[in-house]
């Protein structure tokens, strides 16, 4: 039918009628119907994009301003393209999971074969196509030098994770038993991790190209505009300032919009979890999944995700829409008279095993455990005292633990079966006494039989770092349809359709963001063949939003100061933290934060209290705010710079 319709030459009204019959429900038809022309030219031969009244036009549109999006935008701009970089999050929340992750990347120290052997073994029985593997492993081999050269960094400043945090040294490599592992490292760009530094470097890479890259925050994409004849994606529909804007992408659209860890329905449908708490961004809601389904993309790795290291990835109970708080390391504080049970009161995994990004060992492979609808850490008074003495769990959390004089009473508070929980505790006591755990093979030294009451339970829930599911892609970062064909001009990178199909190596996602982000940006920027033409009247567009006309990236500001007022700045996670310090003689009398783009509920909150803390001490030699170390250091640096001017 489509071929018959497209083979005829006819006027615009018949064209639309025929198209609706041939492709009912297709996104391209929707775009035409929604974009009736304001003024028409003479009838003639025009391509599909010429029949849409565009509000703006760029060479490349990148959807999602996290690590992959930042890399793709920089790559496209350096290839000569004008770029619009879109993000649904507001300023201060942009960055996706890259803002919150450990800030390390996986690489193979120059050994491509080792990278191939290791990645192939990670995929195991769920391999990815050879061309995807080729792109990734070639990138891994040279990634350390690539980061240094592309961002103007000194490779001598890089640090492997075992040099930074002994607690995470086991992840470098995470699977030492696999072939090629002896060449695998997890590396940070400087002497620090989990501090937002890699994200800052990539964000700054975008800011440095502001003449070629416009950035729009709070601008989610609601659909892709697709030519129904060639299947080419020619632009996007953006929701911005309460209005819909149609933006033409002349050469390509790159989707780097992250996963769906904040979409409860997708979490249930694809991961089989009744609930979970995200540890990163709150803005990954799976919007991209719907976008690519509407243009015919195939999906892959929809059940693949990563979590943290304790109890198969567990965090303290959190409300829906809140970021989770992980159970603190070291793991040894949970060794003793403590077990993890589900809603029925039964154990369901080996508690002493340090999970590999949430995965536990079973039947020759590392897999995500099947978490029940509710889970509890159950322990006795002796272990309560161990947790309290460790200082790793806040007193307030311990004080809120369920408490009872007997196991049966505790089960009642948990809504668990008393007989089942009593039997579980008895079986665990027997295993501890005999030094053998027949159910899960927990190491004898980590078990201690429960003693006297009272007994305690803390409800916990699965945490999630990121999902991997999304559109299937090839080694050129092209999005594939259900027949394995590239959808023209559509690309994807990062965790949106990530390549981690099975087991995951720490730092792998950030490596993938860099490798496939560069490939996607460069390929999207490349000049494309003309679209096929139709016999139809063109639409005369008057695009308002052109390169350089509108951007949400903050310009560098200058601030007026009076006598005894001094301005300083420091580098925060979201950009510059700028302060004004007022001096009264040799003492600071006031500190005002003039500019900041820190995460509001973390760094932003810290900046509310830090000025008074420094004023009270008359020094920056004070403690950083817990959980906001990078922001605190940026504030201290800004105050120090201002004081330097005063002196």
Secondary structure, 3 states (H helix, E strand, C coil): CHHHHHCCCCCHHHHHHHHHHHCCCCHHHHHHHHCCCCCEEEEEEEEHHHHCCCCEEEEEEEECCCHHHHHHHHHHHHCCCCEEEECCCCCCCCCHHHHCCCCEEEECCCCHHHHHHHHHHHHCCCCCCHHHHHHHHHHHHHHHHHHHHHHCCCHHHCEEHHHHCHHHHHHCCCCCCCCCHHHCEEEECCCCCCCCHHHHHHHHHHHCCCCCEEEECCCCEEEEEECCCCCCEEEEEEEECCEEEEEEEEEEEEECCCCCCCCHHHHHHHHCCCCCEECCCCCCCCHHHHHHHHCCECEECCCCEECCCCCCCEEECCCCCCCCCECCCCHHHHCECEEEEECCCCECCCCCCCCECCEEEECCEEEECCCCCCEEEEEEHHHHHHHHHHCCCCHHHHHCCEEECCHHHHHHHHCCCHHHHHHHHHHHHHHHHHCCCCCCCCCHHHECCCCCCCEEEEEEEEEECEECCEECECCCCEEEECCCCEEEEEEECCCCCCCCCCCCCCCHHHHHHHHHHHHHHHHHHCCCCCCCEEEEEEECCCCCEECCCCCCCCCCCCCCCCCCEEEEEEEECCEEEEEEEEEECCEEEEEEEEECCCCHHHHHHHHHHHHHHHHHHCCCCCCCCCCCHHHHHHHHHHHHHHHHHHC
